[in-house]
Amino acid sequence: MNNPVNPTTGLDFTPAVGDMPFTPLQRELLAKAHALGRDKFAARAPQWDREASFPFANYDDLRDAGFLKLCVPTAHGGLGADYTTYMMVAAEIGRFCGATALTWNMHICSTMWTGVLADGIDMTDEQRAEHLARRELHFSRIVNDGAIYAQPFSEGTAAAAGRAPFGTTAKKVDGGWLINGRKIWASLSGAADYYGILCTEDKGDDHPDARDTLYISVPATSEGFSISGDWDPLGMRGTVSRNLAFKDVFVSDAEQLMPRGIYFKGAQTWPAMFFTLSPTYLGLANAAYDFTVKYLRGEVEGEPPIKRRQFPTKQITVAQMRIQLESMKSIFARAIAEAKPNPSKDEKLRLYAAHYSVMEGANDIARLAIRTCGGQSMMKHLPLERLYRDSRCGALMLPWTAELILDRMGRETLYEAGEKDA
Ligand SMILES: Cc1cc2nc3c(=O)[nH]c(=O)nc-3n(C[C@H](O)[C@H](O)[C@H](O)COP(=O)(O)OP(=O)(O)OC[C@H]3O[C@@H](n4cnc5c(N)ncnc54)[C@H](O)[C@@H]3O)c2cc1C
């Protein structure tokens, strides 16, 4: 039986982001994401988790649905989804497969950093002209060839936390750049066609400066590029986030994803771009809650129809889970509605609070789900133990780990920009 259509949302399901008056495009994309997740991704998720393998089949579906070009502007043949719309759709995908949603985020960010983010950063006329010409190439690879971009920033140093220049370097040579260095935790390793890396421009002196960060794409077929390392983590096993090495890798000027110096400005101008890791985890929290309700009602397919809902302690836990989930959704919805270049101090603090609430809350909800559903619920044939492991990963992701959010919030609340103690 179909659920009734909610007059506010125009949808016959409650999206992970919550109920709100969606635009026609948002409604269409949410319905598509929900159907893909429910009918295809949910059933495949145990396989990627068991094998620690990349969800290639899901990417074929994402490509067919037009979701690889979701945030490519319509003028370039994409679906033209804005930041807010992407965040809503990503949460819906995360509800059915965390690893797919998280890796898809890395790909989508490559189009948002070069698209909507770059549009909101001050550039000179020459920089703007250079950027508009170069991004056409990147967008066309995605629109015409269905190419996948990865986003390897981490190096195992303070660089991805925004506290030091990247150790990977790019030296200007005739017609392009020579890249040297390494990355760790590169989701989509071996699956991506292009790796959009952050590196520091090597200007030939001993003073690397984060303002010289270069955002540049390395084709997977480049000579001197290699992937290494074992992959057998606790959770998010389908992300296949291995190590990358660059040894005198030559890439042409056309591979620049942003003009020199613009990434550094962008990171400061658009803090909400780092919030894009969170919808995956909002989706996981929803999945843990959805499962708990079904399980306690004795309605999980393939399980004995044993009801556990009559116990007051279980009712209380479901109430606690719902309260936490509603709080997460509310602050998430507010943060995505407020996302913009140069937010006010309060908007920025709220953004941090939203990120922290989602990243820590997702694992809290999964923990409560396991505790109240009980021992039989954590068997491998059910999704709950995977949701618990996957949800643990969000708070570890740089640059906004849970620890670093607390660090930023405390400092930025008590100190105005440039203020110091005597
Ligand atoms: C599932 C998953 C997928 C990922 N995919 C990608 C990807 O596609 N691309 C990518 O670039 N990265 C990715 N990462 C990596 C991630 O963003 C982090 O870089 C990585 O988890 C850091 O691991 P580490 O052991 O080096 O931690 P460290 O960098 O050693 O940090 C340990 C902790 O110390 C704190 N810390 C670190 N630096 C500072 C500092 N300067 N000041 C104060 N505290 C600090 C942080 O809170 C952090 O939690 C992924 C991570 C996960 C879990």
The ligand as a MOL file (V3000), in Angstrom:
LIG
                    3D

  0  0  0     0  0            999 V3000
M  V30 BEGIN CTAB
M  V30 COUNTS 53 58 0 0 0
M  V30 BEGIN ATOM
M  V30 1 C 35.4890 6.8800 6.2120 0
M  V30 2 C 36.5270 7.9210 5.9770 0
M  V30 3 C 36.7280 8.3930 4.6840 0
M  V30 4 C 37.7050 9.3680 4.4530 0
M  V30 5 N 37.8770 9.8340 3.1820 0
M  V30 6 C 38.7610 10.8290 2.9580 0
M  V30 7 C 38.9430 11.3780 1.6510 0
M  V30 8 O 38.2970 10.9720 0.6860 0
M  V30 9 N 39.8400 12.3670 1.5010 0
M  V30 10 C 40.5630 12.8470 2.5230 0
M  V30 11 O 41.3340 13.7650 2.3270 0
M  V30 12 N 40.4490 12.3460 3.7660 0
M  V30 13 C 39.5500 11.3460 4.0150 0
M  V30 14 N 39.4250 10.8300 5.2730 0
M  V30 15 C 40.4360 11.1830 6.2780 0
M  V30 16 C 40.0020 12.0900 7.3860 0
M  V30 17 O 39.4770 13.2910 6.9430 0
M  V30 18 C 41.1700 12.3520 8.3100 0
M  V30 19 O 42.2110 12.9510 7.6210 0
M  V30 20 C 41.7000 11.1470 8.9460 0
M  V30 21 O 40.6610 10.4410 9.5600 0
M  V30 22 C 42.7120 11.5930 9.9910 0
M  V30 23 O 43.3070 10.4430 10.5230 0
M  V30 24 P 44.6740 10.5840 11.3640 0
M  V30 25 O 44.8940 9.2940 12.0330 0
M  V30 26 O 45.7520 11.0990 10.5080 0
M  V30 27 O 44.2550 11.6200 12.4170 0
M  V30 28 P 45.0970 12.8760 12.8930 0
M  V30 29 O 45.2300 13.8720 11.8040 0
M  V30 30 O 46.3280 12.3880 13.5720 0
M  V30 31 O 44.1820 13.4840 13.8900 0
M  V30 32 C 43.8820 12.8090 15.0460 0
M  V30 33 C 42.9810 13.6950 15.7930 0
M  V30 34 O 43.7460 14.8140 16.2710 0
M  V30 35 C 43.0360 15.9950 16.0650 0
M  V30 36 N 43.8950 16.9270 15.3430 0
M  V30 37 C 44.5170 16.7250 14.1780 0
M  V30 38 N 45.2090 17.8080 13.8510 0
M  V30 39 C 45.0030 18.6930 14.8240 0
M  V30 40 C 45.4360 20.0100 15.0790 0
M  V30 41 N 46.2640 20.6300 14.2530 0
M  V30 42 N 44.9990 20.6230 16.2040 0
M  V30 43 C 44.1920 20.0050 17.0680 0
M  V30 44 N 43.7720 18.7540 16.8920 0
M  V30 45 C 44.1640 18.1280 15.7890 0
M  V30 46 C 41.7980 15.6890 15.2790 0
M  V30 47 O 40.6940 15.8970 16.1340 0
M  V30 48 C 41.8870 14.2330 14.9100 0
M  V30 49 O 40.7130 13.5280 15.2130 0
M  V30 50 C 38.4760 9.8620 5.5330 0
M  V30 51 C 38.2650 9.3770 6.8250 0
M  V30 52 C 37.2960 8.4230 7.0600 0
M  V30 53 C 37.0890 7.9460 8.4600 0
M  V30 END ATOM
M  V30 BEGIN BOND
M  V30 1 1 1 2
M  V30 2 1 2 3
M  V30 3 2 2 52
M  V30 4 2 3 4
M  V30 5 1 4 5
M  V30 6 1 4 50
M  V30 7 2 5 6
M  V30 8 1 6 7
M  V30 9 1 6 13
M  V30 10 2 7 8
M  V30 11 1 7 9
M  V30 12 1 9 10
M  V30 13 2 10 11
M  V30 14 1 10 12
M  V30 15 2 12 13
M  V30 16 1 13 14
M  V30 17 1 14 15
M  V30 18 1 14 50
M  V30 19 1 15 16
M  V30 20 1 16 17
M  V30 21 1 16 18
M  V30 22 1 18 19
M  V30 23 1 18 20
M  V30 24 1 20 21
M  V30 25 1 20 22
M  V30 26 1 22 23
M  V30 27 1 23 24
M  V30 28 2 24 25
M  V30 29 1 24 26
M  V30 30 1 24 27
M  V30 31 1 27 28
M  V30 32 2 28 29
M  V30 33 1 28 30
M  V30 34 1 28 31
M  V30 35 1 31 32
M  V30 36 1 32 33
M  V30 37 1 33 34
M  V30 38 1 33 48
M  V30 39 1 34 35
M  V30 40 1 35 36
M  V30 41 1 35 46
M  V30 42 1 36 37
M  V30 43 1 36 45
M  V30 44 2 37 38
M  V30 45 1 38 39
M  V30 46 1 39 40
M  V30 47 2 39 45
M  V30 48 1 40 41
M  V30 49 2 40 42
M  V30 50 1 42 43
M  V30 51 2 43 44
M  V30 52 1 44 45
M  V30 53 1 46 47
M  V30 54 1 46 48
M  V30 55 1 48 49
M  V30 56 2 50 51
M  V30 57 1 51 52
M  V30 58 1 52 53
M  V30 END BOND
M  V30 END CTAB
M  END
